[in-house]
């Protein structure tokens, strides 16, 4: 299977404008993401897709590959769908630009779900990790996901799910990590659908798949680092680095 990684990179992020161009150690957040994705060696090509000439230059002037978006998009999936439309590829992995600590092991596990006879049925996959900190569980910046026994997503929410009506049950809380893998046709189909009602309410784009009856296979990983959503996240990332 020909596999590429695409990194959607929007400059004007709502919660933390220009976050991808913030310095993290010796380089910017977006360059950490690009360089670490490429260093996995899993992909035939790694490409940043952006609406910003600043980000475009940041990548290309340091030897990376980038492509400008033609249109303004509501989601990263819409952005990479535009870019991938005329590319010969089987599996597209969407690595969020604000994930500077990308590692090989979780991405390799994600790609595995598309292989073999069972994998032939999988159209979309993504990553989750277990949340244990109560403050993070209750924080709407952390998207939670409930899973069925086969690790397919049942629902995504910024609220606490499952709700601990019986605290003695000790529920497991999973955080959705914004790394997706799609078959090309599933990604193009996604962009043909309008924004779905639950997606619009939660501002969680993968709900569009569930609302249109497309299962999402989730892969549990033990470490993905820190997603940069706020200045406080950047501070924590600097400490981790």
C-alpha atoms as one frame of an Amber mdcrd trajectory, in Angstrom:
protein
   0.000   0.000   0.000   1.279   3.436  -0.891   1.079   5.477   2.293   1.638
   9.197   2.812   1.490  11.462   5.862  -0.141  14.847   5.487   0.118  17.539
   8.151  -2.632  20.178   7.985  -1.235  23.422   9.364  -3.439  26.454   9.956
  -1.753  29.652  11.095  -4.720  31.425  12.701  -5.692  28.873  15.357  -8.638
  30.089  17.430  -7.420  29.169  20.917  -3.709  29.877  20.375  -3.000  31.967
  17.227   0.314  31.223  15.475   0.933  28.274  17.803   2.641  26.246  15.079
   5.285  28.949  14.680   6.102  29.123  18.394   9.617  28.108  19.343  10.003
  24.793  21.112  13.640  24.264  21.906  15.766  24.829  18.824  12.931  24.987
  16.242   9.259  25.716  15.726   6.382  23.416  16.697   5.507  22.670  13.055
   9.083  21.708  12.197   9.218  19.313  15.155   6.030  17.696  13.866   7.286
  17.444  10.281  10.771  16.203  11.179   9.530  13.598  13.666   6.885  12.309
  11.241   9.478  11.904   8.508  11.934  10.272  10.917   9.510   7.376  11.514
  10.384   5.995   8.070   6.802   4.722   7.668   5.741   6.910   4.771   6.426
   7.172   1.072   6.014  10.935   1.421   5.415  13.548   4.166   3.735  16.799
   3.205   2.577  19.880   5.145  -0.649  21.375   3.762  -1.185  24.967   4.852
  -3.094  28.192   4.224  -0.124  30.235   5.426   2.864  31.441   3.422   4.723
  31.809   6.723   4.330  28.097   7.523   4.986  27.144   3.878   8.329  28.987
   3.961   9.199  27.606   7.384   8.984  24.060   6.016  10.385  24.474   2.504
  13.288  26.709   3.537  14.446  23.953   5.875  14.315  21.243   3.207  10.795
  19.941   3.797   7.813  19.527   1.473   4.720  21.731   1.722   1.685  22.613
  -0.355  -0.571  25.664  -0.195  -4.321  25.144   0.253  -6.397  26.698  -2.502
  -9.474  27.218  -0.313 -10.324  28.023   3.291 -11.387  24.896   5.176 -13.369
  24.123   8.309 -11.246  21.123   9.285  -7.830  19.587   8.754  -9.434  16.626
   6.984 -11.042  18.970   4.462  -7.672  20.623   3.897  -5.784  17.422   3.181
  -8.602  16.036   1.044  -8.113  18.962  -1.326  -4.391  18.250  -1.455  -4.680
  14.461  -1.891  -7.372  14.472  -4.575  -4.942  14.016  -7.471  -2.274  12.017
  -5.628  -1.881   8.271  -6.217  -2.152   6.850  -2.687  -3.931   4.093  -0.766
  -3.678   5.213   2.866  -3.466   8.827   4.038  -2.350   9.558   7.591  -3.379
  12.933   8.993  -0.869  14.056  11.605  -1.979  17.255  13.328   0.531  20.079
  13.090   0.378  20.671  16.828   1.650  17.162  17.700   5.417  17.844  17.942
   6.290  14.598  19.735   5.226  12.196  16.962   6.712   8.722  17.392   6.994
   5.693  15.140   5.385   3.035  17.351   1.830   4.481  17.595   1.725   5.290
  13.868   2.926   1.789  12.982   0.119   0.299  15.119  -2.389   2.572  13.406
  -1.292   1.438   9.943  -1.541  -2.215  11.025  -5.357  -2.023  11.347  -5.639
  -1.642   7.556  -3.741  -4.851   6.805  -4.937  -8.415   6.272  -8.455  -9.702
   5.679  -9.883  -7.947   8.754  -8.171  -4.705   7.827  -9.801  -4.666   4.405
 -13.030  -3.572   6.115 -11.453  -0.653   7.987 -12.006   2.705   6.320 -10.865
   5.098   9.050  -8.630   4.680  12.087  -7.339   6.933  14.839  -5.434   6.952
  18.126  -6.451   7.217  21.777  -4.626   7.244  25.077  -5.875   6.668  28.615
  -6.597   9.777  30.708  -6.096   9.489  34.470  -5.787  13.094  35.631  -9.232
  14.270  36.761  -8.501  17.849  35.703  -7.763  16.674  32.162 -10.817  14.412
  32.102 -13.030  17.398  32.906 -11.200  19.806  30.565 -13.173  20.399  27.315
  -9.890  20.865  25.434  -9.388  17.110  25.881 -11.731  15.237  23.534 -12.958
  12.016  25.131 -14.113   8.926  23.243 -16.190   5.925  24.312 -15.238   2.604
  22.687 -17.048  -0.653  22.031 -15.480  -4.053  22.751 -13.876  -4.111  19.285
 -12.291  -0.682  19.802 -14.634   1.078  17.424 -15.637   4.584  18.513 -19.150
   4.929  19.912 -19.060   8.689  20.534 -16.672  11.617  20.898 -17.283  14.481
  23.293 -15.644  17.384  25.067 -17.819  16.461  28.038 -16.946  13.680  30.464
 -17.873  10.354  28.853 -18.746   7.955  30.245 -20.426   9.937  33.013 -19.483
   8.362  36.394 -22.997   7.817  37.734 -21.533   4.900  39.674 -18.000   5.949
  40.738 -17.383   2.441  42.076 -17.420   1.173  38.488 -14.037   2.852  37.822
 -14.592   3.751  34.154 -11.664   4.073  31.756 -11.401   7.462  30.061  -9.826
   7.665  26.634  -8.512  10.856  25.092  -8.811  11.088  21.331  -5.481  12.005
  19.761  -5.868  13.957  16.544  -3.986  11.510  14.345  -6.148   9.820  11.684
  -5.569   7.272   8.947  -7.986   7.012   6.014  -8.407   5.091   2.859  -8.311
   7.771   0.183 -11.912   7.253  -0.917 -13.193   7.501   2.669 -11.433  10.830
   3.076 -12.860  12.209  -0.176 -16.318  10.992   0.849 -15.968  12.825   4.174
 -15.525  16.154   2.411 -18.622  15.577   0.267 -20.827  15.452   3.372 -22.015
  18.657   5.032 -20.955  19.405   8.591 -23.107  17.098  10.718 -25.269  18.266
  13.655 -23.235  16.683  16.456 -19.985  17.765  14.817 -21.253  21.342  14.749
 -22.190  21.234  18.441 -19.033  19.554  19.761 -16.571  20.985  17.213 -15.148
  17.480  16.784 -14.815  16.644  13.085 -14.675  12.839  13.378 -18.302  12.827
  14.560 -19.151  13.392  10.886 -18.025   9.819  10.147 -20.133   8.337  12.938
 -23.196  10.383  11.992 -22.893   9.038   8.440 -22.568   5.425   9.571 -18.828
   4.946   8.990 -17.108   3.097  11.886 -13.817   4.424  13.226 -11.304   1.868
  14.526  -9.369   3.240  17.479  -5.868   2.162  18.506  -4.749   2.576  22.112
  -1.280   4.016  22.539   0.615   4.658  25.763   2.493   7.795  24.712   1.975
  10.601  22.213   3.485  13.525  24.105   1.594  16.812  24.309  -0.794  18.425
  21.846  -0.208  22.190  21.697  -3.613  23.827  22.150  -2.774  26.547  24.670
   0.260  28.544  25.893   0.241  26.296  28.965   0.618  23.240  26.699   3.657
  24.875  25.112   5.200  25.340  28.548   4.582  21.672  29.407   6.030  20.630
  26.042   9.186  22.656  26.697   9.577  20.813  29.988   9.081  17.433  28.303
  11.565  18.337  25.563
